[in-house]
Amino acid sequence: MFFRHILVAITVLLTAIPTISLASVELDVKSFVATRHIHGITAETARPYANDRKSIETLFSILNDRAQSAAWQNAVSVLGYSSADDVAPRLISFLSNLSGELDVDAFRGALSVPLALGNLAANEKSDLAILIDLVNQEKSLSFSYQRYSGPTLTEAVARLAIQGIGFSGTDSGRQFLEKNSSVFKDDWKDNVREALTQINAKAADRGEEK
């Protein structure tokens, strides 16, 4: 029950932020990720930046600058739709190198990484093993935010990684979740069911049977 409350709190952190409408204005990548998007960042809205090398390098630079943490969540989200081979390693490096107490914007950016990795895995630009390591809590994380630190933090990231596996829509992701569903903590079962639903829906879209 405790961790269920944690996940609800994380969901609020990731979604309950001020938003403005973009209308149909083209923005440079810095302005784009500095803008609050009413409906979040989608593959369509990210496309002009996610596969433009100059924009990708700018996004990497933003993630290296703690002073720009307000743009981190959007920067990570855009990179999740990239077809560049070096994005997944850079996102893992970003997550691994964070340390100390984060502000709320930096924390949102960090928690967006498992979801972005799931989108990358869907396009075969990230190894699903990275997400599985996060689910298994095998990666040490050195940052914190208020009560999220140590085991509480790795638990929260693990549950987001399950969601990322759902985003991947892969058969190997389904096999991992089904194989381990009986050993996951009770508080994780809803996350697993939702992830499997996402995977099955994507398989159906591809015309595949479960």
Summary of the structure (lengths in Angstrom):
residues: 210
radius of gyration: 16.5
end to end distance: 31.2
largest distance: 48.5
contacts: 638
relative contact order: 0.11
helix: 66%
strand: 5%
